[in-house]
Amino acid sequence: MAATTTPAASISAGAGSNGGAEDRVLATAQQIVKSLNTPKEVREDMMLIFSSFDNRLSNIKTVMTDQNDALLARLEAAETIIHRWDGGNDSSHHSSSSSGNHRSSSFSLSFDGSPDEATEFLSAVDEIISLLVDLSSENKPDMVDRADSALQMAMSLLEDEFRRILIRNTVPLDAERLYGSMRRVTLSFADGDVTEDFENFGLVANGDGDGSGSRRRLFHERGGSIGCDLWVDLINPTAVEDLKEIAERMIRAGYEKECVQVYSTVRRDALDECLMILDVEKLSIEEVHKIDWKSMDEKMKKWIQAMKITVRVLLAGEKKLCDEIFNDSETSKEVCFNETTKGCVMQLLNFGEAVAIGKRSSEKLFRILDMYDALANVSQTLEVMVTDDFVCSETKGVLEALGNAARGTFVEFENNVRNETSKKPTTNGEVHPMIRYVMNYMKLIVDYAATLNSLLENDESDGLSRDDDTEEMSPLAKRMLRLITCLESNLEEKSKLYEDGGLQYVFLMNNIHYVVQKVKDSELGKLLGDDWVRKRRGQIRQYSTGYLRASWSKVLAALRDGSMAGGSSGSPSYGQRSNSSSSASKMALKERFKGFNASFEEIYRLQTAWKVPDPQLREELRISIQEKVIMAYRAFFGRNKSQLEGGRHAGKYIKYTPDDLESYLPDLFEGNQMVIHPRRKSS
């Protein structure tokens, strides 16, 4: 077995070696003693024992003293620099101060003072941190205490400087630039026909007006979208490197919590200021519910813009800043970002929640849908950036609440239309205000088809029978069809409010034609399909036939030769004279002319006051009158005028030529009541 050699024996064995090995012997002895981790007095005694074995160790105490002096010199040099920046005060004076309470004598890494001086200070901090590492294995409590004190003082200075740089280099938000970069989408109507008194038919909730009456244009402006390349500097870029240098040292020194707290406090206040610039106020739920609709609409628009800007621009910028400044600490990145952004995100979510649980009214639907879309479009990005479970949960909750509010408001609108039972007809048979409002409202609704289809997807209460025509329709298309079916039933009931049968048909024609045009000229047409449009156009033709029958039957009866009604097989009954001398009585003929004149004049007086707003429909009605009535009169006039011309008072009976009557047709359905003035009079 080989003999075991002790450390002392090893040192002794080398006693006769040359002087070049002396340093290695000393180092070995020191390492042996140091590895034993014994008190200072014991180690000194051991070194004396070692020196008795080998004279080369006789100067070991001198070496140890030199090393202690070197550590002390490093500490004092670093302390001198730190005390110089601290103004010579003790560290207790420099405990962490609140934002805004900064020393005027604090150094600046690059802005106010010399970069060389800042570098010197940071090097001193690095030296203190390094010394504490070196002293961790030494039994030098006094030196450790001095190093700790110097480090605390340095951290207090760095903390203040970190805060000052953050505050001084915060870049104010340029809201005008952001708004200018957003693509705006306006939804309104070119026909300019939607300014109506909506409250008359219950489509605006009572007490939800703005105090100035409810006559307003159904006009909606959707918020703009933000480009992916939009970026703003939240902190002066030249300051980021300085902040990173400070953060790295505070974290390395064990002051990560203090650094994160300063950062999140300053940046949280900066984000609050950004929301103020974006006109987003801090309001309680009760305060939100007391706001009148006009003001609420503006606040909702501001919220939509602010939500997009906050997530796409501000939070994205904050994330980038945290990643750059706290690059060496994943924990600090996450905590800093969550703590910095939580306040502003929750402020936005709280307003969204207040809107979602507020009183429902039809006019709020589009703004609520805008809010839902805005939050839905950024929620995934938000969840990727924010790891705070509470904020993520609240985001999902508010999104769901806004979806429920939109769905509930849509159902409220359907109920308002279904239950609208106003008994006041339009005076001239034109388009009812409710139809204008509802159809233009529906045109806006289809612009949110994707959103509403997702919200209504599992809602089975569409009220339609399940057949081949509706089975393949989208949820929104089914609801639109139900709404229009409800409107048609409502129109049938409203038409009965008119005593004049002809006016009933004109009213139905006007309103169904208006509905068809709105469907055909919008995305509603794609939802309901071409077949629906064709059927409604056929319905309009039926109404036109009904109008002619109701308004002109009496006039045509005056032109009918009663004695010839069944006397000639297959021959027309209008405008023919009977060969029988008894049926050609001039008196009877005069009465027929007289009856026709009176009927035509009365119809002219009434129907010039009736209104058919659509030029094409108006012209089609006049053509049908010309073909049905004027042509019949022309035949009657041509075959019978000779019987009365030349007689006494012939002009009293033959007051109008067919051309005269035809010239009066353009006056019909213009909405301006007129009395007929004969343009030809026979003597």
C-alpha positions in Angstrom: 0.0 0.0 0.0 1.4 3.4 -0.8 2.1 5.7 2.1 -0.4 8.6 2.6 1.2 12.0 2.2 -0.2 14.9 4.3 -0.4 18.5 2.9 2.3 19.5 5.4 4.5 16.7 4.2 4.0 17.8 0.7 5.1 21.3 1.5 8.1 20.0 3.5 9.1 17.7 0.6 9.6 20.7 -1.5 11.7 22.7 0.9 14.9 22.2 -1.1 13.3 23.3 -4.4 14.3 26.5 -6.2 12.7 29.9 -5.4 10.5 29.7 -8.4 8.2 27.2 -6.6 7.9 29.3 -3.5 4.8 31.1 -4.8 3.1 27.8 -5.5 3.9 26.5 -2.1 2.4 29.6 -0.5 -0.7 29.4 -2.6 -1.2 25.8 -1.8 -0.9 26.4 1.9 -3.4 29.3 1.7 -5.8 27.2 -0.2 -5.6 24.3 2.3 -6.3 26.6 5.2 -9.0 28.4 3.3 -10.8 25.2 2.4 -11.0 24.2 6.0 -13.4 27.1 6.6 -12.2 27.8 10.1 -12.2 31.0 12.1 -9.6 33.6 11.5 -7.6 32.9 14.7 -7.5 29.1 14.0 -6.3 29.7 10.4 -3.5 31.9 11.6 -2.4 29.3 14.1 -2.4 26.7 11.3 -0.2 28.9 9.1 2.3 29.2 12.0 2.4 25.4 12.2 3.0 25.2 8.5 5.8 27.7 8.7 7.5 25.5 11.3 7.8 22.8 8.7 9.2 25.0 5.9 10.9 28.3 6.2 9.5 29.4 2.9 6.2 29.9 4.7 7.7 32.2 7.3 6.3 35.3 5.4 2.7 33.8 5.1 1.2 36.4 7.5 2.7 39.2 5.4 1.1 37.8 2.2 -2.3 37.5 4.0 -2.1 41.1 5.2 -1.3 42.3 1.7 -4.4 40.6 0.3 -6.6 42.1 3.0 -5.1 45.5 2.1 -5.9 44.9 -1.5 -9.6 44.1 -0.8 -9.8 47.1 1.5 -8.3 49.4 -1.2 -10.8 48.2 -3.8 -13.7 48.8 -1.3 -12.4 52.3 -0.4 -12.0 53.3 -4.0 -15.5 52.3 -4.8 -16.9 53.9 -1.7 -15.2 57.2 -2.5 -16.9 57.4 -5.9 -20.3 56.4 -4.5 -20.0 58.9 -1.7 -19.0 61.6 -4.1 -22.3 61.2 -6.0 -24.2 60.9 -2.8 -22.9 64.2 -1.6 -21.2 62.6 1.4 -24.4 61.8 3.2 -25.1 58.5 4.8 -27.2 56.0 3.0 -30.2 56.4 5.2 -30.8 59.8 3.6 -31.2 58.1 0.3 -33.9 55.6 0.9 -36.3 55.0 -1.9 -38.3 58.2 -2.6 -41.7 58.6 -4.3 -42.1 59.7 -7.8 -41.3 63.4 -8.3 -39.1 63.7 -5.2 -35.6 63.6 -6.8 -32.3 64.9 -5.7 -31.0 67.8 -7.8 -27.5 66.4 -7.4 -28.2 63.0 -9.0 -25.9 62.1 -11.8 -27.0 61.5 -15.4 -25.7 58.7 -17.5 -25.6 60.7 -20.7 -28.0 63.7 -20.7 -27.0 66.2 -18.1 -23.5 65.1 -17.0 -20.4 63.5 -18.4 -20.8 60.0 -19.8 -17.3 59.3 -18.4 -18.5 60.1 -14.9 -21.5 57.9 -15.3 -19.3 55.1 -16.5 -17.1 55.6 -13.4 -20.0 55.3 -11.1 -21.3 52.2 -12.7 -17.9 50.7 -12.6 -17.8 51.4 -8.9 -21.1 49.6 -8.5 -19.7 46.7 -10.4 -16.7 46.6 -8.1 -18.9 46.6 -5.0 -21.0 43.7 -6.3 -17.8 41.8 -7.2 -16.3 42.5 -3.8 -19.3 41.1 -2.1 -18.9 37.9 -4.1 -15.3 37.7 -3.2 -16.0 38.4 0.5 -18.7 35.8 0.7 -16.0 33.2 1.5 -14.0 35.4 3.8 -14.6 35.9 7.4 -14.5 39.7 7.3 -17.8 40.9 8.7 -16.7 44.5 9.0 -15.6 44.7 5.4 -18.9 43.0 4.3 -20.9 45.5 6.2 -19.1 48.4 4.6 -19.6 46.9 1.2 -23.3 46.3 1.9 -23.7 49.9 3.0 -22.0 51.2 -0.1 -24.2 49.0 -2.3 -27.4 50.3 -0.6 -26.3 53.8 -1.1 -25.5 53.1 -4.8 -28.8 51.3 -5.3 -30.7 54.3 -3.8 -28.9 56.6 -6.3 -29.6 54.3 -9.2 -33.2 53.9 -8.2 -33.7 57.7 -8.2 -31.8 58.0 -11.5 -33.8 55.2 -13.0 -37.0 57.1 -12.1 -35.8 60.4 -13.3 -34.7 59.1 -16.7 -38.0 57.3 -17.1 -40.0 60.4 -16.3 -37.9 62.9 -18.2 -37.7 60.8 -21.4 -41.4 59.8 -21.6 -42.7 60.8 -25.0 -46.2 62.4 -24.9 -48.8 60.5 -27.0 -49.6 62.2 -30.3 -53.3 61.4 -30.6 -53.9 63.4 -33.7 -51.2 61.4 -35.6 -52.8 58.2 -34.5 -56.3 59.2 -35.4 -55.0 60.5 -38.8 -53.5 57.1 -39.5 -56.7 55.2 -38.8 -58.8 54.3 -41.9 -62.4 55.5 -41.1 -65.4 53.6 -42.3 -68.7 55.5 -42.5 -72.1 53.8 -42.9 -74.9 56.1 -43.9 -77.4 56.5 -46.7 -77.2 58.4 -50.0 -81.0 58.8 -50.3 -81.1 61.2 -47.3 -84.5 59.8 -46.3 -83.9 58.6 -42.8 -84.6 61.6 -40.7 -87.8 60.6 -38.9 -89.5 60.9 -35.5 -88.5 57.4 -34.3 -90.1 57.6 -30.9 -93.5 57.6 -32.6 -93.3 53.9 -33.2 -91.3 52.8 -30.1 -87.9 52.1 -31.6 -86.1 54.4 -29.2 -86.4 53.5 -25.5 -88.2 56.0 -23.4 -86.0 58.4 -21.5 -83.0 57.5 -23.6 -83.0 60.7 -25.7 -80.6 63.5 -25.4 -83.1 66.1 -24.3 -83.3 67.7 -27.8 -86.0 65.5 -29.2 -85.5 62.2 -31.1 -85.5 63.5 -34.7 -82.1 62.4 -36.0 -80.5 60.9 -39.0 -79.8 57.2 -38.8 -76.1 57.7 -39.4 -73.3 55.5 -38.1 -69.5 55.9 -38.3 -67.5 52.9 -37.6 -64.1 53.3 -36.0 -61.0 53.1 -38.2 -58.6 50.2 -38.3 -54.9 50.5 -37.3 -52.2 49.4 -39.7 -49.8 46.8 -38.5 -46.8 49.1 -39.2 -48.0 51.9 -36.9 -45.5 52.5 -34.1 -44.8 55.2 -31.6 -41.9 55.8 -29.2 -43.1 55.7 -25.6 -39.6 56.5 -24.3 -36.9 58.5 -26.0 -34.8 55.8 -27.7 -31.5 57.3 -26.6 -32.5 56.7 -22.9 -33.3 53.0 -23.3 -29.7 51.8 -23.1 -29.1 53.9 -19.9 -32.2 52.4 -18.3 -31.0 48.9 -19.3 -27.6 49.5 -17.7 -29.2 50.6 -14.4 -31.7 47.7 -14.4 -29.0 45.1 -15.1 -27.0 46.3 -12.0 -30.0 46.6 -9.7 -31.1 43.1 -10.6 -27.6 41.7 -10.2 -27.3 43.4 -6.8 -30.6 41.8 -5.6 -32.7 45.0 -6.0 -34.9 43.6 -8.7 -38.2 44.3 -6.8 -37.3 47.9 -6.3 -36.4 48.4 -9.9 -39.6 46.7 -11.2 -41.7 48.8 -8.8 -40.2 52.1 -10.0 -40.6 51.2 -13.6 -44.2 50.0 -13.3 -45.2 53.0 -11.2 -43.8 55.5 -13.7 -45.0 53.8 -16.8 -48.4 53.1 -15.3 -48.9 56.8 -14.7 -47.7 57.4 -18.3 -50.3 55.0 -19.6 -53.0 56.7 -17.5 -52.0 60.0 -19.1 -52.3 58.3 -22.6 -55.9 57.3 -21.8 -56.7 60.9 -20.8 -55.2 62.1 -24.1 -57.5 59.6 -25.9 -60.5 61.0 -24.0 -61.1 57.9 -21.9 -62.3 58.9 -18.4 -62.3 56.8 -15.3 -66.0 56.3 -14.6 -67.9 54.0 -12.2 -70.7 51.8 -13.5 -73.3 54.1 -11.9 -71.7 57.1 -13.6 -71.8 55.4 -17.0 -75.5 54.5 -16.6 -76.4 58.2 -15.9 -74.9 59.5 -19.2 -77.3 60.7 -21.8 -77.2 58.9 -25.2 -75.6 61.6 -27.2 -72.7 61.8 -24.8 -72.6 58.0 -24.4 -72.3 57.6 -28.1 -69.3 59.8 -28.2 -67.7 58.0 -25.2 -68.3 54.6 -26.9 -66.6 55.8 -30.1 -63.6 57.1 -28.0 -63.5 53.7 -26.2 -63.4 51.8 -29.5 -60.5 53.9 -30.8 -58.7 53.8 -27.4 -59.0 50.0 -27.2 -57.4 49.6 -30.7 -54.6 52.1 -29.9 -54.0 50.8 -26.4 -53.4 47.2 -27.5 -51.9 47.6 -30.9 -49.7 50.6 -30.1 -49.3 51.3 -26.4 -49.2 47.8 -25.0 -47.1 46.6 -27.9 -44.7 49.4 -27.2 -44.6 48.7 -23.5 -43.9 45.0 -24.2 -40.9 46.0 -26.4 -39.6 48.4 -23.8 -39.8 45.8 -21.0 -38.0 43.2 -23.2 -35.2 45.7 -24.0 -34.7 47.1 -20.5 -35.1 43.9 -18.6 -33.4 41.7 -21.2 -31.5 39.7 -18.7 -34.5 38.7 -16.5 -37.5 36.9 -17.9 -39.3 37.3 -14.5 -38.8 41.1 -14.5 -40.0 41.4 -18.1 -43.3 39.6 -17.3 -43.9 41.2 -13.9 -43.1 44.7 -15.2 -45.4 44.5 -18.2 -48.3 43.0 -16.2 -48.0 45.6 -13.4 -47.5 48.5 -15.9 -50.5 47.7 -18.2 -53.0 46.2 -15.8 -54.5 49.6 -14.7 -55.2 50.9 -18.2 -56.5 47.6 -19.5 -58.9 47.3 -16.5 -60.1 50.9 -17.0 -61.1 50.1 -20.5 -62.7 46.8 -19.5 -64.7 48.4 -16.7 -66.3 50.8 -19.2 -67.1 47.9 -21.5 -68.7 46.0 -18.7 -70.8 49.0 -17.7 -72.1 49.4 -21.3 -72.8 45.7 -21.5 -75.0 45.6 -18.4 -76.7 49.0 -19.2 -80.2 49.7 -20.4 -80.8 48.3 -23.9 -82.2 50.4 -26.7 -82.1 49.8 -30.5 -79.9 52.8 -31.3 -77.1 51.4 -29.2 -76.8 48.2 -31.1 -74.2 49.3 -33.7 -72.0 51.0 -31.2 -72.1 47.9 -29.0 -71.2 45.7 -32.0 -68.3 48.0 -32.7 -67.1 47.6 -29.1 -67.5 43.9 -29.3 -65.6 43.7 -32.6 -62.8 46.0 -31.3 -62.3 43.9 -28.2 -62.6 40.6 -30.1 -60.0 41.8 -32.7 -57.4 42.6 -30.0 -58.2 40.0 -27.4 -55.9 37.3 -28.8 -53.0 39.8 -29.0 -53.8 40.9 -25.5 -53.8 37.4 -24.1 -50.4 36.7 -25.8 -48.8 39.8 -24.2 -50.6 39.8 -20.8 -50.0 36.8 -18.6 -52.0 38.1 -15.6 -54.8 35.5 -15.1 -57.2 38.1 -13.7 -56.9 40.5 -16.6 -57.2 37.6 -19.1 -60.3 36.3 -17.4 -61.9 39.8 -17.2 -61.2 40.3 -20.9 -63.0 37.1 -21.8 -65.9 38.1 -19.4 -66.4 41.5 -20.9 -66.2 40.2 -24.4 -68.9 37.7 -23.6 -71.0 40.4 -21.9 -70.8 42.7 -24.9 -71.8 39.8 -27.1 -74.8 39.1 -24.9 -75.7 42.8 -24.9 -75.5 43.0 -28.7 -77.7 39.9 -29.1 -80.2 41.1 -26.5 -80.3 44.6 -28.1 -81.0 43.0 -31.5 -83.9 40.9 -30.0 -85.1 44.2 -28.4 -85.2 45.8 -31.8 -87.1 42.8 -33.2 -89.7 43.0 -30.4 -90.1 46.8 -31.0 -90.8 46.2 -34.7 -93.2 43.4 -33.9 -95.1 45.3 -31.3 -95.3 48.6 -33.2 -99.0 49.4 -33.4 -99.3 53.1 -34.2 -102.7 54.0 -35.5 -101.7 57.2 -37.3 -101.4 56.6 -41.0 -99.3 58.8 -43.3 -101.6 61.5 -44.8 -100.8 60.8 -48.4 -100.0 57.1 -48.6 -96.3 57.4 -48.8 -93.6 55.3 -47.1 -94.3 55.0 -43.4 -91.5 56.4 -41.1 -91.2 53.0 -39.4 -90.4 51.3 -42.7 -87.7 53.9 -43.5 -86.2 53.5 -40.1 -86.3 49.7 -39.9 -85.0 49.1 -43.5 -82.1 51.5 -43.0 -81.4 49.9 -39.7 -81.4 46.5 -41.3 -79.0 47.8 -44.0 -76.6 48.7 -41.2 -77.1 45.4 -39.5 -75.9 43.4 -42.5 -72.6 45.2 -42.3 -72.1 43.2 -39.1 -73.2 39.9 -40.6 -70.1 38.0 -39.6 -70.3 39.1 -36.0 -74.1 38.6 -35.7 -74.0 35.2 -37.4 -71.5 34.1 -34.7 -73.6 35.6 -31.9 -76.9 34.1 -33.2 -75.5 30.8 -34.3 -77.0 28.8 -31.5 -80.1 30.9 -31.1 -83.0 28.7 -32.3 -85.7 31.4 -31.8 -85.8 32.6 -35.4 -89.5 32.1 -35.5 -89.5 30.5 -39.0 -90.8 27.2 -40.1 -88.1 24.7 -41.1 -88.3 24.2 -44.9 -86.0 24.0 -47.9 -86.2 27.7 -48.4 -84.8 28.6 -45.0 -82.8 25.6 -44.0 -79.6 26.7 -45.8 -79.9 30.4 -44.7 -77.5 31.9 -42.2 -78.8 32.8 -38.7 -78.8 36.5 -39.6 -80.6 35.9 -42.9 -83.3 34.0 -41.0 -83.8 36.9 -38.6 -83.8 39.4 -41.4 -86.5 37.4 -43.2 -88.5 37.2 -40.0 -88.2 40.9 -39.5 -89.4 41.7 -43.1 -92.3 39.2 -42.8 -93.3 41.0 -39.6 -93.0 44.4 -41.4 -95.3 43.1 -44.2 -97.9 42.0 -41.7 -97.6 45.3 -40.0 -98.1 47.1 -43.3 -101.3 45.1 -44.1 -102.8 46.3 -40.8 -101.7 49.9 -41.3 -103.2 49.9 -44.8 -106.6 49.3 -43.2 -106.4 52.7 -41.5 -107.2 54.3 -44.9 -110.9 54.5 -45.8 -110.1 54.9 -49.5 -109.5 51.5 -51.1 -107.2 53.0 -53.8 -105.1 54.7 -51.2 -104.7 51.4 -49.3 -103.1 49.9 -52.4 -100.9 53.0 -53.0 -99.7 52.8 -49.4 -98.8 49.1 -49.8 -97.2 49.7 -53.2 -95.1 52.5 -51.8 -93.9 50.6 -48.8 -93.3 47.2 -50.4 -91.5 48.9 -53.3 -89.3 50.8 -50.8 -88.5 47.5 -48.9 -87.6 45.8 -52.2 -85.3 48.6 -53.3 -83.5 48.6 -50.0 -83.0 44.9 -50.2 -81.9 44.9 -53.8 -79.5 47.7 -53.4 -77.7 46.4 -50.3 -76.2 43.2 -48.9 -79.7 42.3 -47.8 -80.3 41.1 -51.3 -77.6 38.5 -50.9 -79.1 37.3 -47.7 -82.7 37.0 -48.9 -82.0 36.0 -52.5 -83.3 36.9 -55.9 -86.4 34.7 -55.6 -87.6 36.8 -52.6 -87.2 40.0 -54.7 -89.1 38.5 -57.6 -92.0 37.5 -55.4 -92.2 41.0 -53.9 -92.2 42.6 -57.3 -95.1 40.3 -58.3 -96.8 41.5 -55.2 -96.4 45.1 -56.2 -98.0 44.4 -59.6 -101.0 42.8 -57.7 -101.3 45.9 -55.6 -101.2 48.0 -58.8 -104.1 46.0 -60.3 -106.0 46.4 -57.0 -105.4 50.1 -57.1 -106.9 50.4 -60.6 -109.9 48.3 -59.6 -110.5 50.3 -56.4 -110.0 53.8 -57.8 -111.2 53.6 -61.5 -114.0 51.0 -61.6 -116.7 53.8 -61.2 -115.1 55.8 -63.9 -114.9 52.9 -66.3 -118.5 52.0 -65.4 -119.6 55.4 -66.9 -118.0 54.4 -70.2 -119.6 51.0 -70.3 -122.6 50.6 -72.6 -124.9 48.7 -70.3 -127.3 47.5 -73.0 -124.4 46.0 -74.9 -123.0 44.1 -72.0 -124.2 40.8 -73.1 -125.5 41.5 -76.6 -122.5 41.0 -78.7 -120.4 37.9 -78.4 -116.8 38.6 -77.9 -117.0 42.3 -78.6 -115.7 45.0 -76.2 -118.2 46.7 -73.9 -116.4 50.1 -73.9 -117.2 53.0 -76.3 -119.6 51.2 -78.6 -123.0 52.6 -79.5 -126.0 50.3 -79.6 -127.7 49.9 -82.9 -131.0 50.2 -81.0 -132.4 53.8 -81.2 -133.7 53.3 -77.6 -130.2 52.8 -76.1 -128.7 55.8 -78.0 -130.7 58.3 -76.1 -128.8 61.6 -75.9 -129.9 62.1 -72.4 -128.4 58.8 -71.3 -125.2 59.7 -73.2 -125.0 63.1 -71.5 -125.3 61.4 -68.1 -122.5 59.0 -68.9 -120.2 61.9 -69.9 -121.3 63.9 -66.9 -120.7 60.9 -64.6 -117.3 60.3 -66.1 -116.3 64.0 -65.7 -117.3 64.2 -62.1 -115.5 60.9 -61.2 -112.3 61.9 -63.0 -112.3 65.4 -61.4 -112.8 63.9 -57.9 -110.0 61.3 -58.5 -107.8 64.1 -59.8 -108.5 66.2 -56.7 -107.8 63.3 -54.3 -104.9 61.6 -56.0 -102.8 64.7 -56.8 -102.5 64.9 -53.0 -101.4 61.2 -52.8 -97.6 60.7 -52.9 -95.6 58.1 -54.7 -92.0 59.0 -54.0 -90.3 56.6 -56.4 -90.2 58.1 -59.9 -90.3 54.8 -61.7 -93.2 53.5 -59.7 -95.0 56.8 -60.1 -94.6 56.6 -63.9 -95.7 53.0 -64.1 -98.9 53.9 -62.3 -99.6 56.7 -64.7 -99.0 54.4 -67.7 -101.4 51.9 -66.3 -104.0 54.6 -65.9 -103.4 55.8 -69.4 -103.7 52.2 -70.8 -106.7 51.3 -68.8 -108.7 54.5 -68.4 -107.6 57.0 -71.0 -107.7 54.4 -73.8 -111.2 53.4 -72.8 -112.3 57.1 -72.7 -110.6 57.7 -76.1 -112.7 55.0 -77.7 -115.9 56.2 -75.9 -115.2 59.8 -76.9 -114.5 58.9 -80.5 -117.7 57.0 -81.0 -120.0 59.3 -79.0 -118.9 62.9 -79.3 -120.7 63.4 -82.6 -124.0 62.7 -80.8 -123.6 65.8 -78.6 -121.5 68.2 -80.6 -123.4 71.0 -82.1 -126.1 70.7 -79.5 -127.0 73.2 -76.8 -124.5 73.2 -73.9 -122.4 70.5 -75.4 -119.3 71.7 -73.6 -121.0 71.1 -70.3 -120.9 67.4 -71.0 -117.9 67.0 -73.3 -115.5 68.8 -71.1 -112.3 66.9 -71.9 -110.7 65.4 -74.9 -108.6 62.2 -74.4 -105.5 64.4 -74.8 -106.7 66.7 -72.1 -107.1 63.9 -69.7 -103.7 62.5 -70.6 -102.1 65.9 -69.9 -103.5 65.8 -66.3 -101.9 62.4 -65.5 -98.4 63.9 -64.6 -100.1 65.8 -61.7 -101.1 62.6 -60.0 -99.1 61.2 -57.0 -97.0 64.3 -56.6 -98.3 65.1 -53.1 -99.7 68.5 -54.0 -103.5 68.6 -54.1 -104.9 70.3 -57.1 -108.3 71.1 -58.6 -108.8 70.3 -62.3 -109.3 73.2 -64.7 -110.7 72.2 -68.1 -108.4 73.1 -71.0 -111.1 72.7 -73.6 -114.6 73.8 -73.6 -117.1 73.3 -76.3 -119.9 75.8 -76.9 
